[in-house]
């Protein structure tokens, strides 16, 4: 199976159906961003600290696998020169629509987050990478590519799943009210699923997911050469039992400290 093509089609369907991460921002949101009143998210609920961005005016920003007409247009309205790089045609079209409507400095390019060969080394001042590496099998390649295309001193702002989320069958937890460990980490679809899980995945037609270890998520950034200088955790709005006990998301701010 072609994983990239499967996930591209899955996200095109999700976006076409108007999912939570596929609703373009309003004209009012863009107007406020131009006035300096803006916020964006790397994880579902918590706004990224403004201090993590520094002065966005004139910065070259790569919005990596975070299309959908939300974060990229806001950062462009706040003064950045933005490239939105995403696998989904429909997600990119929503970024493009807002950019054209609001006359923003935003370019949309379709591609795989693990292959940034489209860009020369040291092209960007900042990478904004909201939760999406859950859809790629090898996250350490993503970190290495991010490091390569960032300028020396550039920042990587990344959101990702806490791997503990993938220990559990959340559909079963919702039915029974019990939180029981079912899967071994690192979690990877379809390999981690039993026959019933495979059938459910095929029926849902959603993208394949991968629950990367913290060694790959955090250690992978360090191994790529980044210095991590910011960190926070976040919960999810979905009403799964685990949310009552543990955050499911992590955000990091990392700096390319050598060229």
LUMNU-25109 format. One line per 10 residues: for each residue x, y, z of N, C-alpha, C. Coordinates in pm, 1 decimal, decimal comma. Example, Ala and Ser with C-alpha at 12.3 -4.5 7.8 and 13.67 -1.06 7.14 Angstrom:
2
1319,0/-569,0/780,0/1230,0/-450,0/780,0/1320,0/-330,0/780,0  1285,0/-225,0/708,0/1367,0/-106,0/714,0/1290,0/3,0/787,0;
This chain:
259
83,4/-120,2/0,0/0,0/0,0/0,0/86,8/125,1/0,0  46,2/225,3/-75,4/116,0/352,9/-80,0/65,9/439,5/35,5  146,4/446,8/142,3/105,6/517,9/263,1/75,6/664,6/235,9  162,3/731,8/161,1/142,9/873,5/133,2/12,8/898,9/58,1  -14,0/816,0/-40,7/-135,0/834,9/-120,0/-259,6/806,7/-35,9  -252,1/702,4/47,2/-365,3/672,8/135,7/-393,9/790,9/228,1  -288,5/844,2/291,7/-308,6/954,1/386,3/-349,1/1083,6/316,5  -298,0/1104,4/195,6/-340,8/1223,0/119,5/-490,6/1218,1/92,3  -538,5/1104,2/44,8/-681,0/1089,5/16,4/-764,9/1100,3/143,6  -713,2/1041,6/252,2/-787,3/1046,1/378,7/-802,5/1189,8/427,7;
-694,9/1267,6/417,8/-703,2/1407,0/462,8/-783,7/1493,7/366,0  -782,2/1459,3/239,3/-868,5/1530,4/145,0/-1015,4/1509,1/179,9  -1050,9/1384,8/216,5/-1188,9/1357,3/258,6/-1222,6/1433,2/386,0  -1131,7/1425,3/484,1/-1153,8/1493,4/612,6/-1174,3/1642,2/592,8  -1090,2/1701,5/510,5/-1098,7/1845,2/487,0/-1224,8/1882,2/411,1  -1260,7/1799,1/313,7/-1381,1/1826,1/235,1/-1507,5/1820,1/320,8  -1502,0/1741,9/428,1/-1615,8/1727,9/518,2/-1619,7/1836,9/625,9  -1521,8/1927,2/622,5/-1521,2/2039,5/715,6/-1488,4/2003,4/858,1  -1389,2/1916,2/876,0/-1346,8/1877,9/1010,5/-1289,3/1994,5/1089,0  -1261,4/1969,4/1216,9/-1217,0/2074,5/1309,5/-1093,6/2149,5/1259,8;
-1003,6/2078,6/1193,8/-878,1/2140,6/1151,0/-883,7/2186,4/1005,9  -1005,2/2202,0/953,8/-1022,6/2235,4/812,6/-1124,0/2347,5/791,1  -1139,8/2432,5/890,9/-1233,5/2544,5/882,0/-1152,2/2673,1/870,7  -1149,6/2737,8/754,7/-1067,4/2857,5/736,5/-1106,2/2970,0/832,0  -1006,6/3048,4/870,2/-1031,0/3160,5/960,9/-1110,8/3270,0/890,3  -1176,1/3351,8/970,2/-1263,6/3456,6/918,1/-1185,8/3581,8/879,2  -1252,8/3670,5/808,6/-1193,9/3799,8/775,8/-1162,5/3878,1/902,6  -1247,4/3864,1/1004,1/-1224,5/3933,8/1130,8/-1096,6/3886,0/1197,5  -1072,2/3754,7/1193,9/-949,2/3700,0/1252,9/-825,7/3756,0/1183,8  -829,6/3764,6/1051,9/-716,3/3818,8/976,7/-698,5/3967,3/1006,6;
-807,2/4041,1/1014,9/-800,3/4184,1/1045,8/-735,2/4207,4/1181,4  -774,0/4127,7/1280,4/-714,4/4140,0/1413,6/-566,5/4104,3/1411,6  -530,8/4000,3/1333,7/-390,4/3959,8/1325,8/-304,7/4071,6/1267,8  -357,1/4143,2/1170,0/-283,6/4255,8/1110,9/-259,0/4365,9/1213,6  -346,3/4375,0/1312,2/-333,7/4476,1/1416,9/-249,8/4426,3/1534,7  -200,5/4301,5/1526,0/-116,8/4245,9/1632,0/-192,2/4164,6/1734,5  -321,4/4144,6/1712,1/-404,9/4068,6/1805,2/-431,5/3930,8/1745,0  -347,0/3833,1/1775,2/-358,9/3701,9/1714,7/-304,5/3593,5/1806,9  -348,0/3471,6/1781,1/-290,6/3354,1/1845,9/-311,2/3234,2/1754,2  -223,0/3135,3/1768,6/-233,7/3010,4/1693,5/-204,7/2895,9/1789,2;
-238,2/2774,1/1745,5/-219,5/2657,2/1831,1/-132,4/2552,3/1761,8  -45,4/2490,4/1840,3/29,4/2372,9/1796,9/-40,5/2245,2/1841,5  -121,4/2257,3/1946,9/-196,2/2147,9/2007,8/-340,9/2193,6/2020,1  -435,5/2107,1/2057,8/-576,7/2143,7/2043,4/-626,4/2265,1/2119,3  -576,3/2292,1/2240,0/-640,6/2391,3/2324,9/-554,3/2511,9/2361,3  -428,7/2492,5/2391,1/-343,7/2600,2/2442,8/-282,5/2682,8/2330,3  -295,0/2813,6/2340,3/-230,3/2902,2/2243,2/-79,2/2899,6/2265,1  -5,0/2905,5/2155,7/140,8/2909,8/2163,8/182,5/3043,5/2225,3  274,2/3044,6/2322,2/320,8/3172,1/2377,9/375,4/3264,1/2270,4  333,8/3388,9/2272,8/381,1/3485,0/2172,3/533,6/3496,5/2172,7;
593,6/3480,4/2289,9/738,7/3492,6/2300,8/811,1/3387,8/2216,9  746,1/3277,4/2187,3/810,4/3173,6/2106,9/834,0/3219,0/1963,2  761,0/3319,1/1915,6/771,7/3363,6/1777,1/871,6/3477,8/1758,6  893,2/3557,1/1863,5/970,9/3677,9/1845,6/897,1/3773,0/1753,2  971,0/3858,7/1685,0/911,7/3953,6/1589,9/891,7/3883,3/1456,3  767,4/3866,5/1415,3/738,0/3794,5/1291,5/757,0/3879,0/1165,3  768,3/4008,3/1178,6/774,7/4094,8/1060,5/889,7/4054,6/968,3  853,6/4014,9/846,3/954,7/3981,7/746,2/1020,0/3846,4/761,6  982,2/3768,4/862,4/1042,4/3636,5/880,3/992,1/3540,1/772,7  1083,6/3453,1/727,1/1045,9/3344,8/637,1/1001,0/3226,4/721,3;
872,2/3191,9/711,7/812,1/3089,4/796,5/762,8/2973,7/710,4  797,6/2852,4/752,1/745,1/2732,0/690,0/638,7/2672,6/780,9  513,2/2671,1/734,1/406,4/2600,3/804,2/406,2/2457,8/750,6  457,1/2366,1/830,9/484,2/2230,4/785,7/370,3/2136,0/823,6  301,3/2084,8/721,0/190,9/1988,5/740,9/86,3/2044,2/836,2  51,6/2171,1/817,5/-50,2/2235,1/902,9/-145,1/2319,5/818,4  -181,5/2266,1/700,3/-276,2/2336,3/614,8/-416,7/2334,7/672,7  -508,4/2401,7/602,9/-646,5/2404,1/647,6/-704,9/2542,7/662,5  -628,4/2645,2/623,2/-680,6/2781,2/628,8/-682,2/2841,8/766,5  -596,5/2792,8/855,6/-598,5/2839,3/993,9/-467,8/2908,5/1033,4;
-364,2/2831,8/1068,9/-242,5/2893,0/1123,4/-164,1/2973,8/1020,1  -142,9/2917,5/900,2/-59,9/2985,3/800,2/-112,4/3123,7/764,3  -242,1/3141,7/737,6/-292,0/3275,4/706,4/-275,9/3374,0/822,1  -294,4/3326,1/944,3/-280,1/3415,1/1060,1/-135,8/3463,5/1072,4  -39,5/3373,2/1055,9/101,4/3412,7/1065,7/139,9/3508,2/952,8  82,6/3486,9/834,9/108,4/3578,9/723,8/48,8/3716,4/753,1  -71,8/3719,2/808,3/-135,3/3847,2/842,4/-58,8/3919,3/952,9  11,1/3841,7/1037,5/90,2/3900,8/1145,6/223,6/3956,2/1097,0  254,5/3935,8/967,3/372,7/3999,2/910,7/476,9/3906,2/852,7  456,1/3772,8/862,7/555,3/3678,5/811,2/535,6/3652,2/662,8;
644,5/3607,8/598,3/636,6/3554,3/461,6/625,9/3403,1/475,6  512,3/3347,8/440,0/478,9/3210,2/477,5/474,7/3117,1/356,9  531,0/2997,8/375,1/511,7/2886,5/283,7/433,6/2779,5/358,8  319,5/2739,0/304,5/242,6/2628,1/360,5/273,0/2503,9/278,7  329,2/2402,9/345,7/372,6/2279,7/279,2/294,5/2164,3/340,5  205,5/2102,6/262,9/113,3/2003,5/317,7/88,3/1895,0/214,9  54,5/1774,9/263,4/28,5/1662,4/174,6/-108,7/1670,4/108,6  -203,1/1736,0/176,7/-342,2/1736,9/130,8/-370,8/1852,6/36,0  -419,4/1820,7/-82,8/-456,9/1922,5/-179,9/-567,9/2012,2/-124,9  -665,1/1951,4/-57,1/-781,1/2027,1/-9,4/-742,5/2118,2/106,8;
-655,9/2069,6/195,9/-608,3/2154,8/305,2/-532,7/2275,7/250,7  -448,5/2252,6/152,1/-373,3/2362,3/90,6/-465,8/2460,9/21,2  -569,0/2410,7/-43,1/-661,7/2498,8/-112,9/-729,4/2594,3/-15,1  -749,8/2551,0/107,7/-810,8/2639,2/207,4/-713,2/2748,6/250,8  -585,4/2715,0/263,3/-484,7/2819,0/287,8/-481,7/2917,3/170,9  -483,1/2862,6/49,2/-475,7/2946,0/-71,2/-597,6/3038,0/-81,7  -713,4/2986,4/-48,9/-836,0/3065,3/-55,3/-829,3/3186,2/37,5  -783,7/3162,6/162,7/-774,4/3274,3/256,7/-668,0/3373,2/211,7  -555,8/3321,7/160,4/-448,0/3409,5/114,0/-494,6/3500,3/1,0  -569,4/3444,7/-93,7/-619,1/3525,6/-205,6/-725,9/3623,0/-159,1;
-811,7/3578,3/-71,2/-918,7/3665,2/-20,2/-861,7/3785,4/54,4  -752,7/3761,4/129,7/-697,4/3865,5/216,4/-568,9/3927,2/161,9  -526,5/3882,5/43,0/-403,7/3934,0/-19,9/-283,1/3918,6/73,6  -259,1/3795,3/114,5/-151,8/3764,4/207,8/-28,0/3712,9/135,5  87,6/3731,4/198,8/214,2/3681,1/145,9/226,8/3534,8/187,3  161,4/3445,6/112,8/152,0/3303,9/148,3/155,3/3220,0/20,9  250,7/3127,3/15,5/266,2/3037,2/-97,9/232,0/2895,6/-52,6  156,8/2821,9/-133,0/116,1/2686,0/-99,5/186,5/2585,2/-190,2  248,0/2483,2/-127,8/318,9/2378,7/-201,2/279,1/2243,7/-143,9  246,7/2148,6/-231,2/208,7/2016,4/-183,1/330,7/1925,4/-175,0;
341,2/1849,8/-64,9/451,5/1756,9/-50,9/450,1/1682,6/80,6  546,3/1594,6/96,2/561,9/1506,6/212,5/648,0/1575,4/318,0  600,2/1580,7/441,9/675,1/1648,3/548,8/812,4/1587,1/572,9  833,4/1461,9/532,0/961,9/1395,8/551,2/1057,4/1418,5/434,1  1014,3/1495,1/336,3/1098,5/1522,5/218,9/1086,1/1671,3/184,1  1180,8/1749,6/233,5/1179,7/1893,8/209,2/1282,2/1932,8/102,9  1311,1/1840,1/11,8/1410,0/1867,0/-92,6/1366,1/1980,4/-185,4  1240,5/2017,9/-178,7/1189,2/2134,6/-250,9/1262,7/2262,0/-210,3  1318,2/2262,0/-88,1/1378,0/2382,7/-30,8/1528,1/2367,2/-12,2  1601,0/2475,3/-38,3/1744,9/2475,0/-14,9/1773,9/2484,9/133,9;
1893,7/2448,8/171,8/1933,9/2458,2/312,4/1927,3/2602,8/360,4  1892,7/2620,0/486,2/1887,3/2750,8/552,8/1793,5/2847,2/480,4  1672,8/2800,8/448,0/1574,6/2883,5/378,3/1481,6/2959,2/472,2  1464,9/2910,1/596,4/1359,0/2963,6/682,6/1412,9/3009,6/817,7  1344,8/3111,2/870,5/1375,5/3160,7/1005,0/1299,2/3083,8/1112,1  1183,6/3029,3/1073,7/1097,4/2962,4/1171,5/1014,3/2855,5/1101,7  998,7/2741,1/1167,7/909,0/2635,8/1120,3/797,6/2618,2/1222,2  672,9/2621,2/1173,9/556,2/2599,0/1258,2/497,8/2463,9/1218,4  505,3/2368,2/1311,3/472,4/2228,6/1279,5/369,6/2177,4/1380,7  243,2/2214,3/1357,5/136,0/2168,6/1446,5/121,3/2017,3/1436,3;
52,1/1956,6/1533,5/41,9/1811,1/1542,9/11,0/1748,0/1406,8  106,5/1678,7/1351,3/86,5/1610,2/1223,7/187,4/1498,3/1202,0  297,1/1495,4/1278,1/392,0/1386,5/1254,0/339,5/1251,7/1301,8  219,8/1252,7/1361,3/149,2/1128,9/1392,3/114,8/1051,9/1264,3  123,0/1118,5/1149,1/88,4/1055,0/1022,1/210,4/1012,4/940,1  328,1/1018,9/999,3/449,6/981,4/925,9/521,3/869,4/1002,2  571,0/765,2/932,7/629,5/651,0/1004,4/764,1/677,7/1070,5  844,8/767,8/1017,0/978,0/794,7/1073,3/990,3/943,4/1103,5  970,1/980,2/1228,5/969,0/1121,8/1264,0/1110,3/1180,7/1267,2  1210,9/1097,6/1287,1/1347,2/1152,5/1296,7/1392,6/1211,1/1163,2;
1341,7/1157,4/1052,5/1370,9/1217,4/922,2/1313,0/1358,2/915,8  1193,5/1376,7/971,5/1130,2/1508,6/972,1/1216,8/1608,3/1047,6  1265,8/1569,6/1164,8/1349,8/1661,9/1243,5/1477,6/1698,7/1168,6  1539,1/1601,5/1104,1/1663,0/1629,4/1029,8/1638,2/1724,9/913,8  1525,1/1705,3/844,1/1491,8/1794,6/734,2/1461,3/1935,2/785,2  1391,2/1943,9/898,4/1364,0/2075,5/957,6/1493,6/2146,2/992,3  1586,7/2072,3/1050,4/1715,2/2131,9/1087,7/1787,2/2184,6/964,4  1785,0/2108,1/857,9/1856,9/2147,4/736,0/1802,1/2276,9/676,5  1670,6/2291,5/669,7/1613,3/2406,5/599,5/1602,2/2530,9/687,4  1630,3/2517,5/817,6/1631,3/2635,1/904,7/1765,8/2707,5/897,6;
1759,8/2838,6/909,2/1881,0/2918,3/921,6/1942,3/2897,0/1059,3  2071,7/2923,2/1073,1/2135,6/2916,5/1203,9/2065,6/3012,5/1298,8  2028,1/2963,8/1415,2/1951,9/3044,1/1509,9/1802,1/3037,7/1487,6  1759,5/2966,3/1382,2/1616,8/2953,8/1352,8/1545,0/2866,1/1453,7  1413,0/2881,7/1458,6/1332,2/2812,6/1559,2/1238,3/2711,1/1494,5  1222,9/2597,2/1561,4/1123,4/2496,3/1526,0/1020,6/2490,3/1638,1  895,0/2523,9/1606,6/784,7/2512,7/1702,1/702,3/2391,5/1660,2  697,4/2290,1/1745,9/636,2/2162,9/1707,7/536,6/2115,4/1812,6  425,3/2061,7/1763,9/329,3/1994,2/1849,6/320,3/1848,0/1809,6  307,4/1758,6/1908,8/298,8/1616,0/1875,3/226,2/1539,3/1985,4;
188,3/1417,7/1952,5/113,0/1333,5/2045,0/203,6/1274,4/2152,5  153,7/1270,5/2276,2/218,6/1192,5/2380,7/199,5/1045,0/2344,9  308,1/967,5/2334,9/291,9/827,3/2291,2/202,6/745,1/2383,0  187,0/785,9/2509,0/100,5/710,1/2600,8/-43,1/702,5/2550,0  -84,2/798,3/2467,8/-218,9/797,4/2411,3/-245,8/668,3/2335,2  -141,1/613,2/2272,5/-158,2/498,0/2183,7/-150,3/364,0/2256,5  -137,9/366,5/2387,3/-143,2/241,9/2463,3/-283,0/182,2/2466,9  -384,8/266,4/2442,1/-522,7/228,6/2470,9/-609,9/224,2/2346,7  -716,3/142,5/2353,3/-822,4/141,5/2253,2/-930,3/236,7/2304,9  -934,8/357,1/2252,1/-1021,9/459,8/2308,4/-1169,6/436,2/2276,5;
-1198,4/371,2/2166,9/-1337,5/335,3/2138,5/-1389,0/238,2/2244,6  -1305,4/141,6/2280,1/-1343,5/44,5/2383,0/-1358,8/113,0/2518,4  -1268,4/207,5/2548,6/-1276,1/279,9/2676,0/-1406,0/358,6/2687,2  -1448,5/418,9/2576,5/-1573,8/493,8/2577,5/-1693,0/402,3/2600,9  -1686,1/280,3/2545,8/-1798,3/186,1/2562,5/-1804,7/130,9/2703,6  -1688,7/99,6/2761,5/-1685,6/29,6/2890,1/-1658,9/120,9/3009,5  -1602,4/239,6/2982,8/-1563,4/327,8/3092,5/-1433,7/287,3/3158,7  -1366,9/184,2/3106,2/-1242,5/135,1/3163,2/-1124,9/171,0/3072,5  -1016,3/212,9/3134,3/-895,1/244,6/3058,4/-796,4/131,3/3079,1  -777,6/50,8/2975,5/-690,7/-66,4/2985,3/-586,8/-63,9/2874,1;
-462,8/-96,5/2911,0/-355,9/-101,4/2811,6/-383,1/-214,2/2713,0  -372,2/-182,2/2583,7/-395,7/-282,4/2479,0/-278,8/-294,6/2382,9  -212,7/-182,9/2351,4/-111,8/-183,5/2246,7/28,4/-162,0/2303,8  126,5/-219,9/2235,4/267,2/-200,0/2269,0/321,5/-80,5/2192,3  409,2/-3,8/2255,2/473,4/109,5/2189,5/608,1/67,3/2131,7  652,8/127,9/2023,0/584,6/232,7/1947,9/468,7/175,9/1865,2  359,8/249,4/1862,7/239,2/209,7/1790,9/252,3/247,5/1643,9  210,7/157,2/1555,1/218,1/186,0/1411,5/105,3/113,7/1340,3  33,2/188,0/1258,5/-75,0/127,8/1179,3/-25,3/97,3/1037,5  -67,9/-14,8/980,7/-164,8/-110,7/1034,4/-103,8/-221,2/1119,3;
30,1/-224,0/1135,7/98,3/-337,4/1197,8/51,2/-365,7/1340,7  14,0/-262,2/1416,3/-22,7/-280,5/1556,9/-164,9/-332,2/1576,5  -243,1/-337,6/1470,3/-385,4/-369,5/1483,3/-415,0/-518,6/1466,1  -514,5/-567,2/1540,3/-565,9/-701,5/1517,3/-668,6/-695,2/1403,7  -730,1/-807,8/1371,8/-821,5/-813,0/1258,9/-939,2/-718,2/1276,7  -993,3/-712,7/1398,8/-1106,6/-623,0/1425,2/-1065,4/-477,4/1408,8  -944,3/-445,5/1453,9/-894,1/-309,4/1440,8/-871,3/-271,1/1295,8  -821,7/-366,1/1217,2/-800,6/-340,6/1075,0/-933,2/-313,2/1003,7  -1033,9/-391,3/1036,0/-1164,7/-371,4/973,8/-1222,5/-234,5/1009,6  -1204,8/-195,7/1135,2/-1254,7/-65,7/1179,2/-1180,7/47,1/1107,8;
-1049,4/31,9/1091,9/-969,7/132,8/1023,1/-1011,6/144,4/876,8  -1029,8/31,1/811,6/-1070,4/32,1/670,8/-1207,5/96,2/653,2  -1297,3/69,5/745,8/-1432,1/126,4/737,9/-1429,8/277,6/756,8  -1343,8/324,0/846,1/-1337,8/468,2/875,6/-1271,9/547,4/764,2  -1182,9/483,9/686,6/-1107,9/547,4/578,5/-1021,9/663,5/627,6  -984,6/662,9/755,4/-900,5/770,4/806,7/-753,5/742,9/776,2  -670,7/842,4/800,9/-526,7/829,1/776,8/-462,9/731,4/875,0  -358,9/661,1/829,6/-280,4/576,7/919,1/-206,6/664,4/1020,3  -194,6/614,3/1144,5/-130,4/690,9/1250,8/-13,2/613,6/1310,8  81,1/690,2/1368,4/201,8/632,2/1426,0/230,0/701,2/1560,1;
237,7/621,3/1666,3/261,7/676,5/1800,4/409,1/672,3/1834,8  483,0/772,4/1793,7/628,4/774,4/1811,2/667,6/784,9/1958,6  778,7/723,6/1993,8/828,9/730,5/2130,7/880,4/870,4/2162,3  891,6/901,7/2290,8/951,8/1029,3/2331,1/1099,2/1034,9/2290,9  1162,6/919,6/2285,3/1301,5/916,9/2239,5/1311,2/967,1/2095,6  1211,5/931,5/2012,0/1211,7/978,5/1873,3/1166,1/1122,9/1862,0  1067,2/1161,0/1943,5/1012,1/1296,0/1935,2/1107,6/1399,8/1994,2  1149,8/1377,8/2116,7/1237,4/1474,8/2184,2/1384,2/1442,5/2158,6  1419,6/1316,6/2179,9/1557,6/1276,4/2150,7/1592,5/1296,3/2004,9  1495,4/1276,9/1916,0/1519,4/1296,7/1773,5/1553,3/1440,2/1739,7;
1488,3/1534,6/1806,5/1521,5/1676,3/1784,9/1663,1/1705,5/1834,4  1696,9/1652,2/1951,7/1830,8/1673,6/2006,2/1937,6/1610,9/1915,9  1909,7/1490,6/1866,3/2005,6/1422,6/1778,0/2024,5/1497,6/1646,1  1919,1/1566,1/1601,9/1930,0/1643,3/1477,7/2015,8/1768,6/1496,2  2037,1/1809,4/1621,6/2119,6/1926,5/1650,0/2047,2/2039,2/1719,7  1917,2/2022,3/1745,4/1839,6/2128,0/1809,3/1868,0/2136,8/1958,6  1851,1/2257,1/2012,0/1846,4/2280,2/2155,5/1702,2/2313,1/2192,1  1643,7/2239,5/2285,5/1505,0/2261,8/2324,6/1499,4/2363,5/2437,8  1426,2/2471,8/2413,4/1421,8/2580,3/2511,7/1280,2/2610,6/2560,7  1179,9/2541,1/2507,6/1043,0/2562,6/2552,3/964,6/2433,3/2546,4;
868,6/2418,1/2638,3/795,6/2291,8/2648,8/664,1/2316,0/2721,8  555,2/2258,9/2671,5/431,1/2253,0/2748,9/348,0/2133,8/2704,2  248,0/2098,3/2786,0/157,9/1988,2/2755,4/16,2/2041,8/2737,0  -68,1/1960,5/2673,0/-205,1/2003,5/2646,1/-297,9/1882,0/2646,1  -425,4/1910,5/2668,0/-528,8/1807,3/2665,7/-601,0/1810,6/2531,1  -711,0/1736,1/2522,1/-790,2/1727,3/2400,5/-935,2/1752,5/2435,2  -1010,5/1802,1/2339,5/-1151,8/1829,0/2363,9/-1236,1/1703,1/2353,9  -1186,6/1601,0/2282,3/-1263,8/1477,8/2267,5/-1293,1/1415,4/2403,3  -1412,8/1363,6/2419,0/-1455,6/1310,8/2549,1/-1415,6/1164,1/2565,2  -1286,0/1138,9/2565,4/-1238,0/1003,8/2592,8/-1194,0/999,2/2738,9;
-1209,9/885,0/2806,0/-1178,8/876,0/2949,1/-1037,5/918,9/2985,9  -940,2/891,6/2898,8/-801,2/925,6/2929,9/-783,7/1074,2/2957,6  -864,8/1159,1/2894,1/-850,2/1303,7/2911,3/-873,9/1350,4/3054,4  -939,2/1268,3/3133,9/-961,8/1304,5/3274,3/-837,7/1282,5/3360,0  -736,9/1215,3/3303,1/-621,5/1175,8/3382,9/-486,9/1225,4/3330,1  -477,7/1247,6/3199,0/-345,3/1276,9/3143,2/-354,5/1363,8/3018,9  -259,9/1457,1/3002,1/-253,6/1531,6/2875,7/-209,1/1439,8/2762,6  -260,3/1466,0/2643,6/-230,7/1381,0/2528,3/-135,4/1446,0/2429,3  -98,8/1573,4/2452,0/-19,0/1648,4/2355,1/98,9/1718,2/2421,6  202,6/1738,4/2342,0/324,8/1806,1/2385,6/362,4/1909,2/2279,4;
411,7/2024,1/2323,6/464,8/2125,1/2231,7/606,2/2161,2/2274,4  694,2/2179,0/2176,9/832,1/2217,0/2205,5/875,1/2335,0/2119,0  962,7/2415,5/2174,3/1031,6/2519,4/2099,6/1179,6/2480,1/2094,8  1234,4/2468,8/1974,3/1372,0/2422,9/1958,5/1448,4/2518,8/1866,0  1578,1/2531,9/1891,7/1660,8/2626,4/1817,8/1774,7/2553,8/1745,5  1798,0/2592,4/1621,4/1913,3/2541,9/1548,1/2034,3/2623,6/1594,7  2117,2/2559,8/1675,9/2224,1/2633,1/1742,8/2356,7/2628,7/1670,2  2363,2/2552,5/1560,5/2485,0/2553,7/1479,2/2446,0/2531,4/1334,4  2526,6/2579,2/1242,8/2495,2/2566,0/1100,1/2567,3/2446,7/1042,2;
